[in-house]
């Protein structure tokens, strides 16, 4: 499993994934037209992580905005993490949002309603 540290750009979020600690953070904008390519290394690393996870796995997500292509990638990431719960591991997702970002709040609520994960909405 590989640690991933990617700095944010105007189109892509900051990503910090520390598999040895069971920690994932995604923060910023995700509006790249090539979101699948951008998120592929993270998804591949999570696919390996599920075989030797840390419990609980802590996930902190704070998007200012993301596009439809990114929404699909976010779902892929969360679905892979959801598979851990079927093996008895805890995954705690903290979805951070600003009161001024009602779309991001609703997006978090939508993911929460679809996935079987501990999901905490965190107003900042």
C-alpha positions in Angstrom: 0.0 0.0 0.0 1.2 3.4 -0.9 0.9 6.7 0.9 -0.6 9.3 -1.4 0.0 13.0 -1.1 -1.3 15.2 -3.9 -1.4 19.0 -3.6 -4.5 20.8 -4.7 -4.8 22.7 -8.0 -7.5 24.9 -9.3 -9.2 21.8 -10.8 -8.2 19.0 -8.5 -8.4 18.5 -4.7 -5.7 17.9 -2.2 -5.5 14.2 -1.3 -3.8 12.6 1.7 -4.1 8.9 2.1 -2.1 7.2 4.8 -3.0 3.5 4.7 -0.8 2.5 7.6 -2.9 4.9 9.8 -6.2 4.3 8.1 -6.6 8.0 7.2 -8.0 9.6 4.0 -8.6 13.3 3.4 -9.9 14.9 0.2 -10.2 18.6 0.2 -10.8 21.3 -2.4 -12.4 21.6 -5.9 -12.7 18.6 -8.2 -13.7 19.9 -11.6 -11.2 18.2 -13.9 -12.6 16.7 -17.1 -10.3 13.8 -16.6 -11.4 12.9 -13.0 -11.2 9.2 -13.6 -7.5 9.5 -14.5 -6.9 11.8 -11.5 -8.5 9.5 -9.0 -7.3 6.2 -10.4 -4.1 6.0 -8.2 -6.2 6.6 -5.1 -8.8 4.0 -6.1 -6.1 1.4 -6.9 -4.5 2.1 -3.5 -7.8 1.7 -1.7 -8.4 -1.6 -3.6 -5.2 -2.9 -2.0 -6.0 -1.3 1.4 -9.2 -3.3 1.8 -7.1 -6.5 2.2 -5.2 -5.1 5.2 -7.2 -2.2 6.6 -6.9 -0.3 9.8 -10.1 0.0 11.9 -11.5 2.5 12.2 -10.7 4.0 8.8 -11.1 7.7 9.1 -12.3 9.7 6.0 -12.5 13.5 5.9 -14.0 15.0 2.8 -14.4 18.7 2.2 -15.3 19.8 -1.3 -15.9 23.3 -2.3 -17.3 22.0 -5.5 -17.2 18.9 -7.7 -18.5 18.1 -11.1 -20.5 15.0 -12.3 -17.4 13.1 -13.4 -15.9 13.6 -10.0 -19.1 12.6 -8.3 -18.8 9.2 -9.9 -15.2 8.8 -8.7 -16.2 9.8 -5.2 -18.9 7.1 -5.2 -16.3 4.5 -6.4 -14.0 5.5 -3.5 -16.7 5.3 -0.9 -18.2 2.0 -2.3 -14.7 0.4 -1.9 -14.5 1.7 1.6 -18.0 0.5 2.3 -16.8 -3.0 1.5 -14.7 -2.9 4.7 -17.9 -2.7 6.8 -19.0 -6.0 5.4 -15.9 -7.5 7.0 -16.5 -6.0 10.4 -14.3 -3.0 10.0 -15.4 0.5 10.9 -15.3 3.3 8.4 -16.1 6.8 9.7 -16.8 9.5 7.1 -16.8 13.1 8.1 -18.4 15.2 5.3 -17.3 18.8 5.9 -19.4 21.6 4.3 -19.9 25.3 4.7 -23.3 26.7 5.4 -22.8 28.8 2.3 -22.5 25.6 0.2 -25.9 24.0 0.2 -25.1 21.9 -2.8 -22.2 20.3 -1.0 -24.3 19.7 2.0 -27.0 18.0 -0.1 -24.3 15.9 -1.9 -23.1 14.6 1.5 -26.6 13.8 2.5 -27.2 11.9 -0.8 -24.0 9.8 -0.3 -25.0 9.1 3.3 -28.5 7.9 2.2 -27.0 5.5 -0.4 -24.0 4.0 1.5 -23.9 1.9 4.6 -21.2 3.9 6.3 -20.9 5.9 9.5 -21.5 9.4 8.0 -21.1 12.6 10.0 -22.1 15.9 8.5 -19.7 18.5 9.8 -20.7 22.2 9.4 -17.7 24.5 9.3 
